[in-house]
């Protein structure tokens, strides 16, 4: 045990403390885990002076997409982000000299047991690495090991599958196969958790609740219930002690992270990237935050939800609320929602992978795809607040032909200049302008200082191939870009990795309805429309680059598509004008005869 503590101190762990997310220190968290007789555990953070001073102190570092002073990021973005994360996490856990000793004094056997399991699998990987040189077999073994290690490592693997700047392409492709499903925990444990969180018995809140979970995942499971008012609801219950177990696993990961980095041939500091991913994991298990995300999402994109602006969120988006009547979001029942229990409206729907039921319900597949595509592109390119995991389990089709979104734990938020950057990347990619694309990556802070832009441009040009790229799907495109990202040591900001995940999930979901769907090709009309209606200089410049080559000649094929888009818009406007005129004339005649 002394060796574990000394190892942890020596490495000066940089992991997100529950203090920052749950209002209690790590020591208190594991103390609660080892003894369930601490109902006041959540209140201890109120008396922790370090917590208050830490959260209220100004942060002069880059976090996510925000640069040091809110300005447009430079090429030093990745370096600043790395240093700030190390400084922040290191300060959070080494503030008190006896912090780690106290932690393991409350749960030594738990820590030792878990450390033994992790060390055993790391040793197996190390031996495997010595005798197996086929990178594909090693990638498969790496994925299988993460599955055996449990929820933290499954989530970690899923996040790393969208980080071609960290792992080789083969590993990214293999980790993308990870499924977020493990056996459910007992219902009596879930009922006890509900009662503990809500402070009353289950029967006092719900008229009835399903005996078994309707769905289960690595972080929690969902039950179907009726309120005493008769309303049908879904009750999401977190796995017991999940925050404490995630914390313990994240801390122990830093002991073996170096060895995993060598086995997987990680190109950069894997531990710093994991710190960013741990942030997202703790956000996913905060159901209060998820409920706020759901209401913000509904206020921006869904027509059927009652308007409610979450303080400090929707008001800052500065966009017109162009709702989509084809999008639904479940209503949140705040009286029955806590950090580990989320109660929301039950929405009946059909899974997008259930072809027979969709056909039986006579639902228009093309319309469903259009709803999902339009909503997703508005999220990524227009508003900035987006659902990062729109896979088939989080989207269902309702009987009236709408799409219902679920699970708002994993969300991204990107400011306008990054959305403009994303549009520029898309335009330069469609034009196969490798130099423009390389400069975009540099201005967004993806490339390190001193990189040879011409070499990056040449590598991108080589990845474009023989002109067949434009007909490929998003995953095929990313597979070819992975090698370039890995070779030139790209550094993806965490939310841009979420953008990649969102686009990949969107295309995978749409392919369940239309096997020929291609997200990049389908996004083109939306991008054109965005460029035409936005009069800002940035958008005007992008439109010019889209239509005119560097040598001044016109891209006639692009112009033809643009004219076609305008022609369709004109026909639509003329049709609407004719309909309105006819209705107006009918009303006048009716009033005249009356």
N, C-alpha and C positions, 0 to 999 in steps of 0.2 A: 504493500500500500504506500509506503514511503516513496518507492521508486515512481509510482504513478503521480503522486503529488509533486515530487521534485521535477518530473518530466513536464507536468503541466505548467509549473512555475517557470521552468527554463524556456519554454516556448512562448511564454507571455500570450496566452490564448487570446484570439481575436474573434469572439463569437457574440452574437446578439444576446444580451442578457434579458430575461423576462422582465427585469426592472423597467425596461424601456417600453414594453408592450402591455404588461399586466399589472404594473404598480407594486410589484414585490420583488425582493432580491432573490438571487439564485439560491442562497443559503435557505431562505424561507420556503422557496419552491420545493426543494428536495426534502426539507423537513416535513412539509405537508405530505409529500409522497410517501415518506416512511411512516407517517402517523396521520390518520384521517381525522384526528380530534382537534383540528385547528380551524374552526369556522371563521376566525378573525384574520386568517392569513392574508386575504386580499387587502385588508386595511393597513397592514404594516407599512406599505409604501408611503402612506400619508405622513409618517414620522421620520422618513429617511431623507435627511437634508441633502445627501448627495444626489438623490433622484431628482428632487426639485431643481437644484442648482444646475444639474446636467441638462435637463430638458429645457430650462429657461435660458441657458447660456447661448449667445449667438454662435452660429456655426459658420465659420469662414472657410468652407470647403465645398467641393462639388459633390452633389448627391443626385444619383440618377441622371436626369437630363438637365438639371440646373447648374449653370456654370458658377464660378466663385462669386460673382456679383450680379448674376442674372443676365449677363451679356451673352452674345453669340460665342459659343465655345471655340477654342483654338486647337491647334494640333497637340497641345500639352494636356488636353482634357483627360485622357486615360491615365497619365502619370499622376495628375492631381487627385483623381478619383481613387487611385490605388493608395496614395499616401494618406488621404483623408480617412479612408476606411480603416487602415491599419491604426491610425492615431485614435480614431473614435472608439473602436472596439477595444483596443489595448487599454485606453484610459478607463473605459467602463468596467473592466474586470480587474484592473490592478490598482484601483483606487485605495483599497485597504490591503495591507500586507498579509492579513490572515484570511482574506476572502476565500481562497481556494481550500485552505485547511479547514475552514468552517464548513464549506460545501461538503467535503468528503467525510467530515466528522459525523454529519447527519445521515449519510447514506453510503458508508464504505463498501458494504457487501453488494449493494446494487451497482455501484460504479465498478467494483472489481469484477463482478460477474459479466457485466456488459463489455468491459475492456477485454476480458478473456475471450469472449465470443468474437469480437471484432479482430483481435490479434490473431486468432486461429485462422480466420478467413484471409487475412492479409498475408499470413505465412504461406497458405495454400497458393495464393496468387503469385507470391515471390518464387516459390518452387516451380510453379507452372511456367513462369517467365523464363526460367533458366533452361527449360527443356523444349518449350514450344516457341517457334519463331514465326509461325503463320499469324499475321496480324488479325485476320478474320476470326480465327479460332480463339485468339486472346480476347477479342472484343465480345464474343459470345460468352466466354467464361466471366468476363467482367460484368456483363449484364446479369447473368445467373447469380453471381455473388451479391450484387446489390439487392436482388429480389429476396434472397435468404436473410439479409441483414435488416429488413423491415421498412416501415413507412418513411423514415427520414432518408434512407438511401434510395428508395424508389423515387421519391420526389426529387432528390438530388440528381438521379440519373435522367429523369424526364427533363429537368432544367438544362442539364449538360448536353442533351441531344440537340438543343438549338444554339449551342455555343461552338461553332466551327473555328472560332478564334482561340479555343482552348484545346480541343481534342481533334485528332485526325478524322477525316471523313468517315472511315469505316466504323469508328466508335460512335459517331453521331448517328449513323444509320441504324446501328444495332440498338442503341439506347432508345431510339424512337419507338421500338417495339414494346417498351415497358407499359404494362397495364396498371392503372390505379385501382386495383381491386384485390382485397384480401378478405378472409372470412369475417363475418360480423361478430361483434361481441355480444354476450348474453343480454336479453331484453330486461331482466331484473336489474342489471347494472345500469342500463339506460334509464329505467324508471327512477332509480335512486339518484342518478345524476340530474334528472329533470326536477325532482323534488328539492334537491340541494340547491340548485340554481334559482328556482322560482320561489322557494321558501314555503311552499304549500304542497299538499298531496296531489298526485296525478289526477285523482278523481274529482278534486275541487276545480281543476282547470279544464279537463277534457271529459266530455260525456262518454266517449269511448276512444280507444287507441288500438291500433293493430298489434297482434301478439308477436309478430315477427317484423323485422325491418323490410321496407319495400325496396330499398337499395342500400348498399354498403360500399364504402371506399376506404382508403388508407387512413383518413383523418376523422371520419365520422360515418353515421348512417341515418337514414330517414324513415320515419314512421308516418302512417296515415291516421288522422284523428278527427273527431268532431268536437267543436266547442259546445258549451251548454246553450249557446245562442243558435246552434244548428249549423253553423258555418263549417265547411270541410277545409281542413288545414293539413299542411305537411310540417312535421316536427323534425328538425335536424339536430341530432345529439352528437356531441364530440366524444371521441374515444377517451376513456378515463386517463387522467394525468398526461395528456398528450403534450402540453406545453413543457412539462418537466422532462419527459422522455426525449423530446426534440432537443431541448437544451443540453441534456447529458450526451446525446449522440453527436450533437454539433461540437461539443467540447472535446469529446474523445476523438472525433474525426481529425482534429488538429494534431493528434499524436501520430496518426498513421497516414495523414494526407501526403506527406513526402513520398512514402512508398507507393501509394496509389498513383501519384503523379508520375513516378518512374515507370510503373507497369503500363499505364495508359498513354505514355509518351505525351503528357500534357505540355503545351508549348510555353505556358506562362505560369504565374503564381496562382495555383489552383485554390489555395486557401483564401485569397482575397476574393476570388469569384464566388466561392462558397459563402462567404460572409454576405454578399449581395443576395444570394439565393435563400439564405436563412431568413433574411428580412422578409422576403415574400412568403416563406413558410409560416412565420409568426403572424403575418397579416391574414393568411388563409384560416388560421384557427381562432381569429378574433371575430366572432359572429356579430358583434355590435358593428364593427367596421363593414362586414359583409352586408348587413341590413342597410347601412347608409349608402353603400355602393349601389345596391339594388334600387333604392329610391332615387338616387341621382341618375342612374341609367334610365329609369322609367321617365323621369322628368325631362330628359333630353330626347328620347327616341320613341317612347311608347305613347299612343293616344289613349289607351284604355285605363291608364293609371291616374289616380287622383293627383293633381298637381301638388307637389311638396318639395321645396328647395332645401337641401341640406346646408346648414350654415357653412360658409367658407368653401363651397364646392361649385354648385351649378352657377352661382352668381358670377363666378370668375371666368366662365367660359366665353362670354362675350359673343355668343352666336344666337342666331334666330332659332327658336325651338320648332324646327320643321319636323313635326311628328309623323310617324308612319303607322297607319291604322292596321298594318299587317304584323305589328310587333306587340307582344304582350309580356308583362313582367308581373310576377306574383306580388300581391299586397303583403306588407309586413305588419304583423301584430306585435306592436312594441310592448304591450303589457305582459306578453309571454315570451319575450326575447331577452337573453342575457349573453354573456361572453361565450358560454359553452352550449347554449340552447337557442335555436332560431325557429320561430313559428311564423309560417307564411301561408298565403292562400294556396290551396290545392288547385292546380290546373290540369284537367284531363287532356291528354294529347296522344298522338301516335308517333312512335319513334321513326325517324327518317330512314332507318335501315329496314323497316317493316314494309316491304314493297306490297304485299298482298293487302294489308289494311289500308294503305294509302290509296290503292286502286279501288278498294271496296267503298271507301269514303268519297270517291270521285273528286279527289283534290288535284288541283292543277300544279304539277311539279315545277313547271317553269316559273309560275308565279311565286312559289315558295322560295326558289333559288333567287329570284329577283329581290324579294323582300330581304332575305338574309344578306345578299351581296350589297344592296344599297345601304342597309343599316351598318354593315361592317365597314364599308368604305367611308361613310360619313363619320364613323367613330375614328378611323385612322387618319383620314386626310382633311376632315373639316372641323371636327370638334376636338379630338385629341384624347377623350376619355373612352377607353375601349375595353371590351371583354377579351381577355387574353387566351381563353380556352373554349372556343365555340365548337367542341367536338359533338358527335351525335348524342352523347349522354346528357349534354347540357342544352340541347335544342329539341323541341318536339313540335309537331304540326297539330293545330287544333282543328276541330270540325268545321269551323267557319273559314279555314284557309289561312289562318295567321300562324306566325312562328312565336313560340313562347321560349324565353331565355331563363335558364336557371344557373345557380352556383356563381355568385359574384365575389368569391374570395380572391380570385386572381385577376386583377385589373391593372391596366396601364394608363398613364396620363402623360401625354407629350405636348409641349408648348408649340406655338404656331411656327416658329422658325425651323423647328425640326420636322413639322408636317410639310412645310415648303421643301425642306431638304429631301424628304421621302418622295415627293412628287418629282423633284429634279432627278433623283436616282431612277425612278420609273421611266421618265422621258428619255434619259440618256441610255438606259438599258434597251428600251424599245428601238431607239435609233442606232443601237450598237456602237455608241460613241465611247470607246474605252478610255480615252483621255479625260473626257468630261466626267465619266463615272469615277475615275481615280481621284480627280480633284474634289468631287462630291464627298468621297470617303475621307479625304484629308480635312476638308472644312468641317465635317461632322465630328472630327476627333477620333475616327476609327483607326487611323494609321499613326505609328509612332514618329517621333521627331527624326529628321534626317533620312527618311525613306526616299528611295529613288522612284519618283513618280513615273518616269518613263518605263522602268521595269515593271511596275504595277500595271501600267497601261498595256504593256506587251502581254503580260500574263492574262489580263482580262480579255484582250483581243483573241488570244489563243483559246480561251475557254468558250468564246462565242461559237467556235466550230465553223461549219460550212454553210451556215444560213438556215439550218433546221431548228435553231434555238427557239424562234418565235412560236413554233407549234408545240413546244414542250410544256408540261405542267410545272407548277411551282416547285414541287419536290425535285424534279429533274433539273430545274434551273439551279436550285440551291446546292444540289450534289456537285455540280460543276464549279460553283463558286467556293465551295468548302475548301478545296485544295489551295486556291489563291489566298483565302483568308488565313489559312493555317501557315502557308509559306511566308507571308509578309507580316505575321504577328499582329493581325488585326485585334483591336480592343473594342468589343461591342458594349455600349452602355446597357444596363440591365433591361430597360424598357424597350430597347430596340431588339433585344433577344426575344422579348415578349411579342413584339410585332411579327417577327419571323414565325413564332409559334402560332399566333393568331391567324396569319395568312395560310399556314400549312393546315391548321385545323379546319379553317373555313373551306379550303379546297377539298379536303378529305370528306367533310360533311356534305358538300354539294355533289361530290362524285357518287354518293349513295343515291342521289336522285337522278343525276345525269353523268354517266361514266365518261363522257367527252368534255366535261366542264374544265376550263382552264382559267384560273383566277386572274392572271396577268392580262390575258386577252380580254376577259370580260370586264376588267376594271377600266379599260381604255376609254369607252364612252363616258364614264363618270369623270375621269380625269379631264377629258376634253370639255365637258360641261363646266367643270370647276374652273378651268382656265378661261373660258369664255365669259363667265359672269363675274369674275374677280378682277377689278380694275387696278389692283396694286402693282407697283413696278416689278416686283418679283415674279408675279404670275404673267405679266406681259412679256418679260424676258424669257420665261420658260416656254411660252407659246411660240415666240419667235424661234427659239432653238428647235422646237418640235417641227416647224415648217420649213426652216431655211438651214442649209448645210453651212459648215464653217467656211467654204469657198464662195458662199453667196448664192449658190444655186438652190432652186426650190425643190423640196421633197414632194413631188407630185402625188405619190401614193398617199402620203399623210394628208395633203390638202384635199384629195378626193374623199377620204374618209371623213374629214372635217366638214366638207360641204354636204356629204350625205347625212351627217349628224344634224347639221343646221336645217336641211331640207325636211327631215323627219320632224324636227321641232316645229318648223313652220306649218307643216300639215296638221300637227296636233293643235296648234294655236288656231288655225282656220276652222278646224272641226269644232273646237270648243266655242268659237265665236258664232258659228252657224247654229249650234244647239242653243246657246243663250239667246240669240236673236229670235229664234223660233219660239222659245218659251216666253220671251217678253211680248212678242206679237200675240200669242195665244191669250196671255193675261189681259192685254188691252182689249181684245175682241170680247172676252168674257165679261169684262167690266162694262163694255159698251152695251151689250145686249141685256145685261142686268139693269 
